[in-house]
Amino acid sequence: MSWDKYLGFLMDFRTIFFLYIILVTAATLQSLPQKGDFNQDGKPHYARMNNYIIFKNAATHLASGTNMYILHPDKQHDLYKYSPSFALLFSILAAMPDAVGLGVWNLLNALILLLAVYALPHLHDDKKALMALFIAPELMTSLQNEQSNGLMAGLLLLGFVLMEKRKVFLAIGCLTATVFIKIFGLVAFAILLLYPDKIRSAIYTLIWFAIFAVLPLVLISPESYILQIRAWQEMLAEDYAASMGISVMGILESWFGWVNNKSVVIPAGILLFLAGMVRFDRYGAYRYRVLLLASALIWMVIFNHKAESPTFIIAVTGVALWYFVQSESPGKWQQVLLLSTLILTSLSPTDLFPAYLRIAWVIPYALKALPCLAVWVAIISEMIFPKITESTMNPLKVSG
């Protein structure tokens, strides 16, 4: 096979789709308890698939009226932190055998993201293929931890695609779904400000929030629902002070010993995020809208005090958007940032990265977040000071 044919085979959607299926299968098999993987009392040891078991138990706890937001050490190893609505929807998977439910869960996380990448407008299929390949290692980290972050990234990207196609109701439905998975999905609602008919978008937002909010009432009483909401609020308030995460706050703490900095860093991050939106004259440019989405995807991770390694598929998707969706060939400094993201962010948790460097430098100094932070700064700079050739790229008439 010649090089051109080999490259064509690698970039073919069917090849990449098959690769993602392999990732899902490998992650699922790795997470399933192995033969003999049981506690002394004969119950399965869930460490291999703990996050999936947390989601499954939350569905059971919601139906039984048990507080979902406290530790259940006899069943799982951590807290449930998502909404009651997510627990209700997860009950569909919880009703399946663990092996099937986990496989379907990982499949949703991988394929929704992949299909959203390939749905991006104004982007050649070769760049879509490169983007899918670039985010694949980080996606694998998320799948291995049975996390929802691939689904989050996919829904956020899909919401943007639908907004570009003027399918506003469905777009806002995707964005709202992310909020009821993880609250920081709210950041992505900033993209609605870049499109026409903002009043209609606001009405659709209220409708979708109402739909997701009342979903648990299909299963539980209003009294039980209120108790769960209060418990959720209390847990989130306590959780806020618990750690710095792999984030900007984590970098400041590990590099400079600056602790208890959330009250300063997060507001500063919000102001910088909003500063990128001051160019009202560019709201009609496709590149600008892509940059705002990329900024939101990265922001919600690097300014998240609970950001963990599996969360970074969201940020890495933002980095991929910034790099691959542009009208010109990337410069050398952009290539360096992309390569740094691949090595420090995506590959550092894997066996392809030297373990001694990971233990001595990457983990203690939150280096996984550093390339994403650098890219985010570059995005904000480009949003405020755009290249002339990009200012009118794929214009969208904006009014109202």
C-alpha positions in Angstrom: 0.0 0.0 0.0 1.4 3.4 -1.0 1.8 6.2 1.5 -1.1 8.1 -0.1 -3.4 5.1 0.1 -2.3 4.4 3.7 -2.9 8.0 4.7 -6.3 7.9 2.9 -7.2 4.8 4.8 -6.2 6.3 8.1 -8.2 9.5 7.5 -11.3 7.7 6.3 -14.3 8.1 8.6 -14.9 4.4 8.7 -11.4 3.8 10.0 -11.8 6.4 12.7 -15.3 5.2 13.6 -13.8 1.7 14.0 -11.0 3.1 16.2 -13.5 4.7 18.5 -15.3 1.4 18.8 -12.0 -0.2 19.7 -11.5 2.5 22.4 -14.9 1.9 23.8 -14.5 -1.9 23.9 -11.1 -1.7 25.5 -12.1 0.8 28.1 -15.3 -1.3 28.9 -13.4 -4.6 29.3 -10.7 -2.9 31.4 -13.3 -1.4 33.8 -15.4 -4.6 34.3 -14.6 -6.6 37.4 -12.5 -9.6 36.5 -13.1 -13.2 37.7 -12.2 -13.3 41.4 -12.4 -9.6 41.8 -14.7 -9.7 44.9 -14.6 -8.6 48.5 -14.5 -11.2 51.3 -18.2 -11.1 51.7 -18.6 -12.2 48.1 -19.8 -8.8 46.8 -18.2 -7.4 43.6 -15.3 -5.0 44.2 -16.4 -1.9 42.2 -13.1 0.0 42.1 -12.6 -0.9 38.4 -16.0 0.7 37.5 -16.6 3.0 40.5 -18.0 6.0 38.6 -20.5 3.9 36.7 -21.6 2.3 39.9 -22.0 5.7 41.5 -24.4 6.7 38.6 -26.2 3.4 38.9 -26.7 3.7 42.6 -27.9 7.3 42.3 -30.7 6.1 40.1 -31.7 3.5 42.7 -31.4 6.0 45.6 -33.6 8.5 43.7 -36.3 5.9 43.3 -36.1 4.8 46.9 -36.0 8.3 48.4 -32.4 7.8 49.8 -30.1 10.8 50.0 -28.0 10.6 46.9 -25.5 13.2 48.0 -23.9 11.5 51.0 -21.2 8.8 51.0 -22.4 5.2 50.7 -19.1 3.4 51.5 -20.8 0.0 51.4 -21.7 0.5 47.7 -19.3 3.1 46.2 -16.1 5.0 46.8 -17.1 8.6 46.3 -20.0 11.1 46.2 -22.6 11.5 43.5 -22.4 15.1 42.3 -24.8 15.4 39.4 -28.5 16.5 39.3 -31.5 14.3 40.2 -32.5 14.6 36.5 -29.3 12.9 35.4 -30.0 10.1 37.9 -33.5 9.6 36.5 -32.2 9.4 32.9 -29.4 7.0 34.0 -32.0 4.6 35.4 -32.4 3.4 31.8 -28.8 2.1 31.8 -29.0 1.1 35.5 -31.7 -1.4 34.5 -29.3 -3.2 32.2 -26.7 -5.8 33.3 -23.5 -3.9 34.3 -21.5 -5.1 31.3 -24.2 -4.0 28.8 -25.0 -0.7 30.6 -21.3 0.3 30.9 -20.7 -0.5 27.3 -23.7 1.6 26.2 -22.6 4.4 28.5 -19.1 4.5 27.0 -20.5 4.2 23.5 -22.6 7.3 24.1 -19.7 9.2 25.4 -17.5 8.4 22.4 -19.8 8.4 19.5 -21.8 11.6 20.3 -18.5 13.4 20.4 -17.2 11.8 17.2 -20.4 12.5 15.3 -20.5 16.1 16.6 -16.9 16.6 15.3 -17.9 15.4 11.8 -21.0 17.6 11.9 -18.9 20.8 12.2 -19.6 23.1 9.2 -17.0 24.9 7.1 -14.4 22.2 7.9 -12.8 19.7 5.4 -13.2 16.0 6.2 -9.4 15.7 6.5 -9.4 18.3 9.3 -12.3 16.6 11.0 -10.3 13.3 10.9 -7.2 14.9 12.4 -9.4 16.5 15.1 -11.0 13.2 16.0 -7.5 11.5 16.1 -6.1 14.3 18.2 -8.8 14.0 20.9 -8.8 10.2 20.9 -6.1 9.7 23.6 -7.8 12.1 26.0 -11.2 10.5 25.3 -9.7 7.1 26.2 -8.6 8.5 29.7 -12.2 9.6 30.3 -13.7 6.3 29.1 -11.3 4.3 31.3 -12.8 6.2 34.3 -16.5 5.8 33.1 -16.8 9.5 33.1 -19.5 11.7 31.5 -17.0 14.2 30.0 -17.0 12.8 26.5 -20.8 13.2 26.5 -20.4 16.7 27.8 -18.0 17.7 25.1 -20.1 16.0 22.4 -23.3 17.8 23.5 -21.6 21.2 23.8 -20.2 20.8 20.3 -23.5 19.5 18.9 -25.3 22.5 20.5 -22.9 24.8 18.6 -23.4 22.8 15.3 -27.2 23.1 15.7 -27.0 26.8 16.4 -25.0 27.2 13.2 -27.8 25.4 11.3 -30.4 27.6 13.0 -32.0 24.6 14.8 -32.2 26.7 17.9 -34.6 24.6 20.0 -32.6 21.4 19.6 -29.3 23.3 20.2 -30.5 24.8 23.5 -31.7 21.3 24.5 -28.2 20.0 24.1 -26.7 22.8 26.0 -29.2 22.5 28.8 -28.6 18.8 29.1 -24.9 19.5 29.9 -26.0 21.8 32.8 -28.0 18.9 34.4 -24.9 16.7 34.0 -22.4 19.2 35.3 -23.3 22.7 36.3 -20.3 24.3 34.6 -22.0 23.6 31.3 -23.7 27.0 31.9 -20.5 28.7 30.6 -21.3 27.5 27.0 -24.6 29.5 27.0 -22.4 32.5 26.2 -22.5 31.4 22.6 -26.2 32.2 22.3 -25.3 35.9 22.5 -23.6 35.6 19.1 -26.8 34.6 17.2 -29.9 36.5 16.1 -33.3 36.4 17.9 -32.0 36.4 21.4 -35.6 36.6 22.8 -36.6 33.3 21.2 -33.4 31.7 22.5 -34.2 33.0 26.0 -37.7 31.5 25.8 -36.4 28.1 24.6 -33.8 28.1 27.4 -36.6 28.6 30.0 -38.6 25.8 28.4 -35.7 23.3 28.4 -34.7 24.2 31.9 -38.2 23.6 33.1 -38.4 20.2 31.2 -35.2 18.9 32.8 -36.0 20.3 36.2 -39.4 18.6 36.5 -38.2 15.2 35.1 -37.6 13.6 38.5 -41.3 14.3 39.4 -42.2 11.5 37.0 -40.7 9.1 39.6 -40.7 10.8 43.0 -42.9 13.2 45.1 -42.3 16.9 45.2 -41.3 16.6 48.9 -38.7 14.0 48.1 -37.4 16.0 45.2 -37.0 19.1 47.4 -35.0 17.2 49.9 -32.7 15.9 47.2 -32.2 19.4 45.8 -31.3 20.7 49.2 -28.9 17.9 49.8 -27.3 18.6 46.4 -26.8 22.2 47.3 -25.2 21.4 50.6 -22.9 18.9 49.0 -21.8 21.4 46.3 -21.2 24.1 48.9 -18.9 21.8 50.9 -17.3 20.4 47.8 -16.3 23.9 46.6 -13.7 24.3 49.4 -12.4 20.8 49.2 -9.6 21.1 46.6 -7.8 23.1 43.9 -7.9 20.4 41.1 -5.8 20.3 38.0 -6.6 23.9 37.3 -5.3 27.4 37.3 -5.8 27.4 41.1 -3.8 24.2 41.3 -1.0 25.7 39.3 -0.9 28.8 41.6 -0.9 26.7 44.7 1.8 24.2 43.6 4.1 26.7 41.9 3.8 29.7 44.2 2.1 28.4 47.4 -0.8 30.7 46.8 -3.7 28.9 48.5 -7.3 29.9 49.1 -7.2 31.8 45.8 -10.5 30.8 44.3 -12.3 34.0 45.3 -9.7 35.9 43.2 -8.8 33.6 40.4 -12.3 32.6 39.3 -13.7 36.2 39.1 -10.5 37.1 37.2 -11.1 34.2 34.8 -14.7 35.3 34.3 -13.6 38.9 33.5 -11.0 37.6 30.9 -13.6 35.3 29.4 -16.0 38.2 29.0 -13.3 40.4 27.7 -13.1 38.1 24.7 -16.7 38.9 23.9 -16.2 42.7 23.5 -15.8 42.6 19.8 -19.4 43.0 18.9 -18.4 43.8 15.3 -17.1 40.2 14.9 -20.2 38.3 16.1 -21.0 37.5 12.5 -17.7 35.8 11.8 -17.6 32.0 12.0 -14.0 31.9 13.3 -15.0 34.2 16.2 -17.9 32.0 17.2 -15.7 28.9 17.1 -13.2 30.8 19.3 -15.8 31.6 21.9 -16.9 28.0 22.0 -13.3 26.8 22.3 -12.8 29.4 25.1 -15.8 28.1 27.0 -14.7 24.5 26.7 -11.3 25.2 28.0 -12.5 27.7 30.7 -14.9 25.3 32.3 -12.0 22.9 33.0 -9.0 25.0 33.8 -11.1 27.2 36.2 -12.8 24.2 37.7 -11.5 23.6 41.3 -12.5 19.9 41.0 -11.0 19.3 37.6 -9.5 15.8 37.3 -7.5 14.2 34.5 -10.6 12.6 32.9 -12.3 16.0 32.7 -9.8 17.3 30.2 -11.4 15.7 27.1 -13.7 18.9 27.3 -10.7 21.2 27.3 -8.8 19.2 24.7 -11.8 19.4 22.4 -11.6 23.2 22.8 -7.9 23.1 21.9 -8.7 21.1 18.8 -11.4 23.5 17.7 -9.0 26.4 18.1 -6.3 24.7 16.0 -8.1 22.9 13.3 -11.0 25.3 12.5 -9.1 28.2 10.9 -8.8 29.5 7.4 -5.0 29.7 7.4 -2.2 27.2 8.0 -1.2 27.3 11.7 2.0 29.0 12.6 4.9 27.3 14.4 3.9 28.7 17.8 0.4 27.2 17.3 2.0 23.9 16.4 4.1 24.0 19.5 1.0 24.6 21.7 -0.9 21.8 20.0 2.1 19.4 20.5 2.4 20.5 24.1 -1.2 19.7 24.7 -0.9 16.3 23.1 2.2 15.4 25.3 1.5 17.1 28.6 -2.2 17.0 28.7 -3.3 13.9 26.8 -0.3 11.5 27.0 1.1 12.3 30.5 -1.4 10.1 32.3 -0.7 7.1 30.0 2.1 4.5 29.8 3.5 6.3 26.8 4.8 9.0 29.1 7.7 8.4 31.4 6.3 7.5 34.9 9.1 9.3 36.8 8.3 12.6 35.0 4.6 12.2 35.7 5.2 11.5 39.4 7.9 14.1 39.9 6.6 17.0 37.8 3.3 16.6 36.0 1.1 15.6 38.9 2.7 17.8 41.7 2.7 20.9 39.5 -0.6 20.5 37.7 1.2 20.6 34.3 -1.6 18.8 32.6 -3.5 22.1 32.7 -0.6 24.3 31.5 -0.9 23.9 27.7 -4.7 24.4 27.9 -4.1 27.6 29.8 -1.6 28.8 27.2 -4.1 28.0 24.4 -6.9 29.7 26.3 -4.8 32.9 26.6 -4.0 32.7 22.9 -7.8 32.4 22.1 -8.7 35.4 24.2 -5.9 37.4 22.5 -7.2 36.4 19.0 -10.8 37.2 19.9 -9.8 40.7 20.9 -7.1 41.3 18.3 -8.2 39.2 15.2 -6.4 38.6 12.0 -7.9 40.7 9.2 -8.2 37.6 7.0 -10.4 35.9 9.6 -12.7 38.8 10.5 -15.1 38.1 7.7 -14.7 34.3 7.5 -18.2 32.7 6.9 -20.2 35.7 8.1 -23.6 35.2 9.8 -26.0 38.1 9.8 -26.6 39.0 13.5 -29.5 41.1 14.7 -31.8 41.3 17.7 
